[in-house]
């Protein structure tokens, strides 16, 4: 409950009455940044928060800002509220106890937030859930100024404060003074001045314009008289020009009548052409009927001629067919005679062959009587050899089975030997011996297997892409990049990025994708670096593809890392670092690096580390290679012995197989010896039978007389049929000739009719073309008539628009002027020439004169109104300025006195002055309120003058001293309940830090001083403290919890003793 929380707050270490309203009495953080749970109980005056870097000092500042409703952007270190949740936790909260307006009623503000949805948060004020706006209202009532760098200066915005220009410093100071009334008045003055700038410019411009218009019109009065005479002549010419529209209308009416007459003549020509076309069309139809009858007869004649030609073709084909048969019989007879002669010769040969075969049949030998005994002996010998072959087969199979493991072992050792001697495989093997990259070989096998599916090249691991010959340089590269980078794969095409990333996650291997495909630009060593002993940049001591070097340059700055020789020493390296020529150097004596201050670019510390012995780029040890070679030689010796054994068994096996082959040949000879006599007899008898059958066929073929009689009879029959076919063919040819003559006569008659009809068609076409042309001319004349009618109406409307209806007065005027357009235009031109003879350099002088006169009247009236309004606004600005400026001068003078006194106490000089806008009318303090500035002038050495505080003139430590002393001087005038300064003393030397701390203690001890927080990682020894100082030490880490618990128990015991 709220009452319980107030009771808890009342148990604080300090009396609440010692705090100013709004001061911090307790700050609790839970799961906030680096803190799991921490509680701070600051004192009412000066609080020094002390602790090593990274222990969470700035987390206290962040908790105060976030817990009191400040934006995370004020801290300069996070973009959203969720970034402040401790890593690994889901939510966090801050609880801050403030001293209320009543000392007995503290204000407790709690803010809970999580790391999701942008860090959504809830607020509680004294245990009651409220909105953020309610917290902001409460903070404003307590004069909280978290956005004012003069009151709240976090670590990441110290540089921003030192970069404030004088105008911004004045505004920040005004915010910190009192309840920001001076700042609000200043802003009001700037707004009022900005609101009348346009009015002031308008008054000045109108006044100048009015004077100029008066001077210009005085010069135009004589030209106005001459211009009026010229205007009269022009008016007369203009009056005469009113007759021209009526003359144009009369001329158009005459042209309209002429077009109407031509239209009627063209219409008559069209009627005559139509009558002539009807007569010619009648003649054409009279010729068309007999011509169509002739066309039908010609078609009939053509069909008859076609039939006759078809019959003639058939008869001719039949006659040719009979002639072919007659010729075929003659050729067949000749062929039969040739075959008979050949058959007689074959018959004699066959008789001789049969006699020879009968003689061979009588000469066939008999089968041996002991052939069965020979076969039995041969089977016994064959069976014995078969048994020996099976024995050799079994021995050979066992020897081959024993040899197979030796072959596998030999191949495995040979691959291992090749891998040890291969540079790439050797590098991957050594990398796989690292505890984090034991599966690098599997990853590389996956990449090699999937290479065909990639869109671009996938390079890696990077250690395999880097070729370095110098062992020392290899050590530098390994130490600078580290095993994680050397095991990384490089994807050159973004389309492969997802698939490679997903695969490499399983092997815990990193994957890089370059941002662009630009070429690598090698590092350059200047002459000054070469003179100092630097020989190269790290990117030039090894060979690799351009994309590999560019990726390493983006991530590890290898073009800016220098490599030195044996002559390079630490003093020279420190000089190079101080001159900012280099910041990272490898040499045989070690690796050197410059760590520069974030607050002072000129301040740095030089770190040195020894060169670690490289493990990944060195070749495999000779012991491993020798061991593999020895194993390979032993296996090879066993394999040779086994090969010799297998070879001997194979020879024995082949010899036994040869014996089996010889026995099989003997068996085949015995079989042939038994089967050959009987087979030979059967074969000879078969041949004799075949030759006997063929002799009967040859005798039949040799009988030619029968074939000649049959052929003669067939020839006589064909000749008789050919004579009858020739007679019919002659009749058909005669009939075809008569049909052709008749068809030709009919075609000639039709052609004559067709020529007559063609002439009539041409005549008709000519008449039709003439009719079309005449119609087109008629239609054109009709359109022109309509256009002229419309033009006449338009000209009449124009004329009426110029003069109106023709009255008797107008007609009398028209009668006095010429009756033709040419004569009228001549008179008008003469009048215009007379008017032009009156020279006027400015033709619009009269318009300008009258326009300026009207403008002067309008300006005079407007100017009087604006001057009255401006006077009222100036009076209002003067009233606010007279209230604001004296107070501001008085406060600045007091701040300057305190500032000068603070500087004098440390043996230096300082001054603060208010600078105006440089106006001559108000002693330099005019109405350009945006130019007002607060100037800080300092002098740190006795032999120099005071100079304006500037980032280019004073060092970082001097600016830090100035900033701190200015905030101390401002302390008496601020209305903020507390002020925070984070690590402002980091750029100071020991002398200045001691003096500034003394001034802070003295200022904090003054009555009515607001609460102050100084955050620092270190303090000098033997500093002077007072009872108003509270030192809070922060330690953070995995082993601090138990010590903190004991410390709290001891503190509680001390508090109890002190309470007694």
Secondary structure as UniProt FT lines:
FT   HELIX           2..10
FT   HELIX           16..18
FT   TURN            21..22
FT   STRAND          24..32
FT   TURN            33..34
FT   STRAND          35..40
FT   STRAND          46..50
FT   TURN            53..54
FT   HELIX           57..67
FT   TURN            68..69
FT   HELIX           72..75
FT   HELIX           81..84
FT   TURN            87..88
FT   STRAND          91..98
FT   TURN            103..104
FT   STRAND          107..114
FT   TURN            117..119
FT   STRAND          121..125
FT   TURN            126..127
FT   STRAND          128..130
FT   HELIX           132..141
FT   TURN            142..143
FT   TURN            146..147
FT   TURN            149..151
FT   STRAND          152..153
FT   HELIX           155..157
FT   HELIX           158..162
FT   HELIX           166..176
FT   STRAND          177..178
FT   HELIX           181..218
FT   TURN            219..220
FT   HELIX           221..240
FT   HELIX           241..243
FT   HELIX           244..362
FT   TURN            369..370
FT   HELIX           371..421
FT   HELIX           423..432
FT   TURN            435..436
FT   TURN            438..439
FT   HELIX           440..449
FT   HELIX           451..453
FT   STRAND          458..459
FT   HELIX           462..465
FT   HELIX           471..486
FT   STRAND          489..491
FT   HELIX           494..496
FT   HELIX           497..507
FT   STRAND          511..513
FT   HELIX           527..532
FT   STRAND          534..537
FT   HELIX           538..540
FT   HELIX           546..556
FT   TURN            558..559
FT   STRAND          562..564
FT   TURN            566..567
FT   HELIX           570..578
FT   TURN            579..580
FT   STRAND          584..587
FT   TURN            588..589
FT   STRAND          590..596
FT   TURN            601..602
FT   STRAND          604..609
FT   HELIX           622..701
FT   HELIX           705..803
FT   HELIX           808..816
FT   HELIX           821..837
FT   TURN            843..844
FT   HELIX           845..905
FT   TURN            906..907
FT   STRAND          909..915
FT   TURN            920..924
FT   HELIX           929..931
FT   STRAND          933..939
FT   TURN            942..943
FT   STRAND          947..948
FT   TURN            951..953
FT   HELIX           956..970
FT   HELIX           971..973
FT   STRAND          978..982
FT   HELIX           984..987
FT   HELIX           990..1005
FT   TURN            1007..1008
FT   STRAND          1011..1016
FT   TURN            1021..1022
FT   TURN            1027..1028
FT   STRAND          1029..1033
FT   TURN            1038..1039
FT   HELIX           1040..1059
//
